[in-house]
Amino acid sequence: MTYIYLSLCVMIGVGLPLQIAANAGLAARASGPIFGTFVNFAIGTLAALAIFMLMRVPWPSWSVLVHVPLWNWIGGVLGALFVFSTILVAPKLGAAVTISFIVAAQMSASLIFDHFGWLGYPSHEINLGRFVGAVLLVVGVVLIRRF
């Protein structure tokens, strides 16, 4: 089962620069980054709704939704900021620099979240191997940016 999840991660990784390029291209040819962000989420909402309906997932009840912590609702806002930011940044820095900086920042934050078990993640201490892996990732970012 782990291989299925890892394969999905690879597909997501390949899809990210494709998504950024599509969004930036739309924004450049239309009304700018806000429009590109809006279209991304409008089409994404329709796609998610279609998948939701095809999988016949039951809607959660209001009694369940009102007990969801407020911070759990910020995912959409963070997603919109992510899409908007990549639309602005990628055409200036290129795909490799944009993605490498995003991944390095994600890895750094993820190591901290895992180390402390924050946000519901299982606790995984930062050890020498994880630290060296993160440092090598940052070295990779510097090399990608420099060359």
C-alpha positions, 0 to 999 in steps of 0.5 A, a space after each residue: 500500500 505504501 507504494 500506491 501512496 508514494 506513486 500518488 506523491 510522484 504524480 502530484 509532484 509532476 502535476 504541480 509544475 504543470 498546474 503552475 504553468 497552466 495557471 500562469 499561462 491563463 493569467 497572462 492571457 486573461 485578466 491577471 493572477 486573481 482571474 487565474 486563481 479564481 478559474 483554478 478554484 472554480 474548475 477545481 471545485 467542480 472537479 471535486 464535486 464530481 468526484 465526491 458525487 461519483 464516489 457517493 460519499 455522504 455529506 457530513 451533518 451540520 452537527 459534525 461540521 460545527 465542531 470542526 476547529 476553526 483553524 481546520 477551515 483555512 486550507 482553502 485560503 492557503 490553497 488560494 494564496 499558494 495558487 496566486 503566489 505561484 502565478 506571480 512567482 513562476 513566470 519570473 523565477 522559472 519552474 525549477 527555482 519556484 518548485 525547489 524553494 517551495 519544496 525546501 520551505 515545505 520540508 523545513 516546516 514539515 520536519 518541525 511539525 513532525 518533530 513536535 507532533 503539531 497539527 495532528 501529525 504523528 511525532 517523528 523526531 528530527 534525527 541526524 538522517 532527517 537533518 542531513 536530508 533537509 540540508 542536502 535539499 537546501 544545498 540543492 535549492 542553492 545549486 538550482 538557483 545559482 546555475 
